[in-house]
Amino acid sequence: MEREREAAADDEAAKASPDRAARGDEDMKLAKGMAAAGLLAITSSGLGADAVAGQPGQAQAPRARAAGIEIGVLPAGPLNAITDVPGIRVGHVTIEEGKDVHTGVTAILPHGGNVFRSRVPAGFVAYNAFGKFAGSTQVVELGEIETPILLTNTLNVPEAMAAAVEWTLAQPGNETVRSVNAVVGETNDGFLNDIRRRRVTIADARRAIDAAREGPVAEGSVGAGTGTVAFEYKGGIGTASRKLPAAMGGWTLGVLVQSNYGGVLNIAGVPVGQRLGRHEFAGRVERGTADGSVVIVIATDAPLSDRNLRRIAERAFIGIGRTGSSFSNGSGDYAIAFSTHAAVRREEGKKAEAPAAVGAELRNEAMSPLFQAAAEATEEAVINSLFAARTVNGHRGTAERLPLDKVLPWIAAAGN
């Protein structure tokens, strides 16, 4: 009887909600595609309930690795997420109001302590700088991060900066602080989100910081990825990680992306965008759809200098290129990388001995495996952002979920 009541309630809800009925059609197509690819029993493995929050009524699509798509040669960490790096915390605030508001904030904390007093070395790269990345000039100059990293939409960067400043000033031990370098990245979600409303508040951004936790990371249409579009399909937040073999140091490197860019989508060597006919060179869509942005956040527990962290940030764009981006004129493409290793922390008020600091860092000769890890994890994080996203009917139109019912069989047939 209880099951019958639940089934009746679901039927009524489906009748009352055309959007939910449409998602049901999408889920059926996805199930057929998964069956064709031999993946019917696979769900979003390794992710708890919190990791798919904000996606009610939608079947869990497999992440790339769960779908048998192996990017590169290095193994992933246990969660295949940036939080595989010990101490990393991620929080999302997702804001959706009717058809016109689809936006949010994502916060990444390098560790659970006072980031201002225990700064982490960092490197920053603007590959194509059509965008805004607050705090980047001081990161480049000093090679360190002193606040959480926040991601949001283009016109709410000031609110996210204010939240990072307020949070930092409120930390015990910061009572005499007079200057804070807030680090905030952005992409423009103005297709699905009425961006001129500037809906994100300082309080929303503070909530994202406060919500940051270790463990599984929600992906797709959540947080700063709620209103983003990638390769003419729904983009969003994606994450992945790599664990180096013990012979190469055993270090972990994790990546989180905010995907909102274009090009001709390629997944594990399969020309998906070309086969779908969904790219700006297909001759049937509006020019400029390859424009957009991507923000890449890279964390590692390897003891690295800010100089070598910048080199890692550069290699992340190899992964973006492999997904099919040509880094168009109107794209803002940014990467920031940092190390959480205790030996390279910049402790406020403590005078570090220069020779000891240099001796604690990895030599240049040890960097190549980490370069490989950054490229692989970035590529996989983007694919995960697409797989996890859902169709969104927004402010200026609809961004459909990537049609996995078509894509997965293609990739399976290619032997990936």
Residue pairs with C-beta under 8 A, 6 or more apart in sequence:
13 20
14 20
14 21
14 24
15 21
19 393
20 57
22 391
23 57
23 58
23 390
23 391
24 57
26 58
26 390
26 391
26 401
27 58
27 59
29 403
29 405
30 59
30 61
30 404
30 405
31 40
31 59
31 405
32 405
33 403
33 404
33 405
33 406
33 407
33 408
33 409
34 40
34 42
34 62
34 67
34 404
34 405
34 408
36 405
36 408
36 409
36 412
37 67
37 68
37 408
37 409
37 411
37 412
38 68
38 412
39 62
39 67
39 68
39 408
39 412
42 62
42 66
42 67
43 60
43 62
43 66
44 51
44 52
44 60
44 61
44 62
44 63
44 66
44 388
45 62
45 63
45 66
46 63
46 66
46 78
46 79
46 80
46 216
47 60
47 63
47 216
47 219
48 215
48 216
50 215
50 216
50 218
51 216
51 217
51 218
51 219
52 60
52 218
52 388
53 218
53 222
54 92
54 94
54 96
54 218
54 221
54 222
55 220
55 221
55 222
55 388
55 390
58 390
61 387
61 388
61 401
61 404
62 387
63 80
63 219
63 384
63 387
63 388
64 71
64 240
64 267
64 268
64 380
64 383
64 384
64 387
65 71
65 76
65 80
65 380
67 387
67 408
67 411
68 411
68 412
68 416
69 267
69 268
69 383
69 411
69 416
70 268
70 416
71 240
71 268
71 376
71 379
71 380
71 383
72 242
72 372
72 375
72 376
72 379
72 380
73 372
73 376
74 242
74 243
74 244
74 369
74 372
74 373
74 376
75 242
75 243
76 84
76 240
76 241
76 242
76 243
76 377
76 380
77 84
77 241
77 242
77 243
77 252
77 254
78 84
79 215
79 216
79 217
79 241
80 239
80 240
80 241
80 380
81 90
81 216
81 217
81 239
81 240
81 241
81 254
81 256
82 88
82 90
82 108
82 217
82 239
82 241
82 254
82 255
82 256
82 297
82 299
83 89
83 90
83 214
83 215
83 216
83 217
83 239
83 254
84 241
84 243
84 252
84 254
85 241
85 252
85 253
85 254
85 299
85 300
85 301
85 340
86 252
86 301
86 340
87 110
87 111
87 112
87 214
87 340
88 108
88 109
88 110
88 111
88 214
88 254
88 299
88 340
89 107
89 108
89 109
89 111
89 112
89 212
89 213
89 214
90 106
90 107
90 108
90 109
90 212
90 213
90 217
90 239
90 256
91 106
91 107
91 109
91 207
91 208
91 209
91 210
91 211
91 212
91 213
91 223
92 104
92 105
92 106
92 107
92 208
92 211
92 218
92 222
92 223
92 224
92 237
93 104
93 105
93 204
93 205
93 207
93 208
93 211
93 223
94 104
94 221
94 222
94 223
94 226
95 101
95 102
95 103
95 104
95 199
95 200
95 204
95 226
96 102
96 226
97 199
99 393
99 394
99 395
100 193
100 194
100 197
100 394
100 395
101 193
101 194
101 197
101 199
101 395
102 189
102 192
102 193
102 221
102 226
102 227
102 392
102 394
102 395
103 152
103 153
103 156
103 189
103 193
103 195
103 199
103 200
103 224
103 226
103 227
104 152
104 200
104 204
104 208
104 222
104 223
104 224
104 225
104 226
104 227
105 150
105 151
105 152
105 156
105 160
105 163
105 200
105 204
105 205
105 207
105 208
105 223
105 224
106 150
106 151
106 152
106 208
106 222
106 223
106 224
106 225
106 237
106 256
106 258
107 148
107 149
107 150
107 151
107 205
107 208
107 209
107 211
107 212
108 148
108 149
108 150
108 151
108 212
108 256
108 297
108 299
109 115
109 148
109 149
109 209
109 212
110 120
110 145
110 148
110 149
110 299
110 338
110 340
111 118
111 120
111 340
114 171
114 172
114 173
114 174
115 145
115 146
115 147
115 148
115 168
116 146
116 147
116 168
116 171
116 174
116 177
116 180
116 348
117 171
117 173
117 174
117 347
117 348
117 349
118 345
118 346
118 347
118 348
119 144
119 145
119 146
119 345
119 346
119 347
119 348
120 144
120 145
120 338
120 339
120 340
120 344
120 345
120 346
121 143
121 144
121 304
121 305
121 306
121 309
121 338
121 339
121 344
121 345
121 346
122 139
122 143
122 144
122 145
122 306
122 309
122 336
122 337
122 338
122 339
123 139
123 143
123 306
123 307
123 308
123 309
123 310
123 311
123 312
123 313
123 336
123 337
123 338
124 133
124 136
124 139
124 140
124 310
124 313
124 334
124 335
124 336
124 337
125 310
125 313
125 314
125 316
125 317
125 334
125 335
125 336
126 133
126 136
126 332
126 333
126 334
127 314
127 317
127 320
127 327
127 333
127 334
127 335
128 327
128 328
128 329
128 331
128 332
128 333
129 332
129 334
130 291
130 293
130 329
130 330
130 331
130 332
131 154
131 186
131 187
131 188
131 293
131 331
131 332
131 333
131 334
132 154
132 157
132 186
132 332
133 184
133 185
133 186
133 295
133 332
133 334
133 336
134 157
134 160
134 161
134 182
134 183
134 184
134 185
135 147
135 161
135 181
135 182
135 183
135 184
136 183
136 334
136 336
138 181
139 145
139 181
139 183
139 336
142 306
143 305
143 306
143 307
143 309
144 306
144 346
145 183
145 336
145 338
146 168
146 180
146 181
147 164
147 165
147 167
147 168
147 180
147 181
147 182
147 183
148 164
148 167
148 183
148 209
148 212
149 183
149 184
149 185
149 297
149 336
150 160
150 161
150 163
150 164
150 182
150 183
150 184
150 185
150 205
150 208
150 209
151 160
151 184
151 185
151 186
151 187
151 223
151 224
151 258
151 295
151 297
152 159
152 160
152 184
152 186
152 200
152 205
152 224
153 186
153 187
153 188
153 189
153 190
153 193
153 195
153 200
153 224
153 227
154 186
154 187
154 188
154 189
154 190
154 195
155 195
155 196
155 198
156 186
156 198
156 199
156 200
156 205
157 184
157 186
159 198
159 200
159 201
159 202
159 204
159 205
160 182
160 184
160 186
160 200
160 205
161 182
161 184
162 182
162 202
162 205
163 202
163 203
163 204
163 205
163 206
163 208
163 209
164 180
164 182
164 183
164 184
164 205
164 209
165 180
165 182
166 202
166 206
167 206
167 209
168 174
168 177
168 180
168 182
169 177
169 180
183 336
185 258
185 295
185 297
185 334
185 336
186 224
186 293
186 295
186 332
187 224
187 228
187 258
187 260
187 261
187 292
187 293
187 294
187 295
187 332
188 195
188 260
188 292
188 293
189 195
189 226
189 227
189 228
189 229
189 260
190 196
190 227
190 395
190 396
191 227
191 229
191 394
191 395
191 396
191 397
191 399
192 226
192 227
192 228
192 229
192 392
192 394
192 395
192 396
192 397
192 399
193 199
193 226
193 227
193 394
193 395
194 395
208 223
217 237
217 239
217 256
218 237
219 225
219 236
219 237
219 238
219 239
219 384
219 385
219 387
219 388
220 234
220 236
220 237
220 238
220 385
220 387
220 388
220 389
220 390
221 227
221 234
221 236
221 388
221 389
221 390
221 392
222 236
222 237
223 237
224 237
224 258
225 235
225 236
225 237
225 238
225 258
225 259
225 260
225 385
225 389
226 236
226 392
227 392
227 394
228 234
228 235
228 236
228 258
228 259
228 260
228 292
229 235
229 260
229 292
229 399
230 236
230 259
230 260
230 261
230 262
230 292
230 382
230 385
230 386
231 261
231 262
231 263
231 264
231 265
231 273
231 278
231 279
231 323
231 324
231 386
231 402
232 262
232 273
232 278
232 279
232 285
232 289
232 399
233 265
233 278
233 386
233 389
233 399
233 400
233 401
233 402
234 386
234 389
234 390
234 391
234 392
234 399
234 400
234 401
234 402
235 259
235 260
235 261
235 385
235 386
235 389
235 399
236 258
236 259
236 385
236 386
236 388
236 389
237 256
237 257
237 258
237 259
237 385
237 388
238 256
238 257
238 259
238 380
238 381
238 382
238 383
238 384
238 385
238 386
238 388
239 254
239 255
239 256
239 257
239 381
239 384
240 254
240 255
240 376
240 377
240 378
240 380
240 381
240 384
241 252
241 253
241 254
241 255
241 377
242 252
242 253
242 254
242 372
242 373
242 376
242 377
243 250
243 251
243 252
244 250
244 251
244 252
244 253
244 369
244 370
244 373
248 366
248 369
249 302
249 362
249 366
249 369
251 300
251 301
251 302
251 369
251 370
252 300
252 301
253 298
253 299
253 300
253 302
253 312
253 370
253 373
253 374
253 377
254 298
254 299
254 300
254 377
255 296
255 297
255 298
255 299
255 316
255 319
255 374
255 377
255 378
255 380
255 381
256 296
256 297
256 381
257 294
257 295
257 296
257 297
257 378
257 381
257 382
257 385
258 293
258 294
258 295
259 294
259 382
259 385
259 386
260 292
260 293
260 294
261 290
261 291
261 292
261 293
261 294
261 320
261 325
261 328
261 331
261 333
262 279
262 280
262 289
262 290
262 291
262 292
262 325
262 328
262 331
263 273
263 279
263 290
263 323
263 324
263 325
263 326
263 328
264 271
264 273
264 274
264 279
264 281
264 324
265 272
265 273
265 276
265 278
265 279
265 323
265 324
265 386
266 272
266 273
266 322
266 323
266 324
267 323
267 383
267 407
267 411
267 416
268 383
268 411
268 414
268 416
269 414
269 416
270 407
270 410
270 411
270 414
270 416
272 407
272 410
272 411
273 279
273 324
275 406
275 410
276 403
276 406
276 407
277 284
278 285
279 285
279 289
279 290
279 324
280 286
280 287
280 288
280 289
280 290
288 328
288 330
290 325
290 326
290 328
290 330
290 331
291 328
291 329
291 330
291 331
292 328
292 330
292 331
292 332
293 331
293 332
293 333
293 334
294 320
294 325
294 331
294 332
294 333
294 334
294 382
295 334
295 335
295 336
296 313
296 316
296 317
296 320
296 334
296 335
296 336
296 378
296 381
297 335
297 336
297 337
298 309
298 312
298 313
298 316
298 335
298 336
298 337
298 338
298 374
298 377
298 378
299 337
299 338
299 339
299 340
300 312
300 337
300 338
300 339
300 340
300 370
300 373
301 339
301 340
301 341
302 339
302 341
302 362
302 370
303 339
303 341
303 343
303 344
303 360
303 361
303 362
304 312
304 339
304 341
304 344
304 361
304 362
304 370
305 344
305 361
308 361
308 362
308 364
308 367
309 337
309 338
309 339
310 337
311 367
311 371
312 337
312 367
312 370
312 371
312 374
313 335
313 336
313 337
313 374
314 335
315 371
315 372
315 374
315 375
316 335
316 337
316 374
316 375
316 378
317 327
317 333
317 335
317 378
318 374
318 375
318 378
318 379
319 374
319 375
319 376
319 377
319 378
319 379
319 380
319 381
319 382
320 327
320 333
320 378
320 379
320 382
321 327
322 375
322 379
323 379
323 382
323 383
325 331
325 333
327 333
337 374
341 360
343 357
343 360
343 361
344 357
344 360
344 361
346 352
386 402
387 402
387 404
389 399
389 401
389 402
390 401
391 398
391 399
391 400
391 401
392 398
392 399
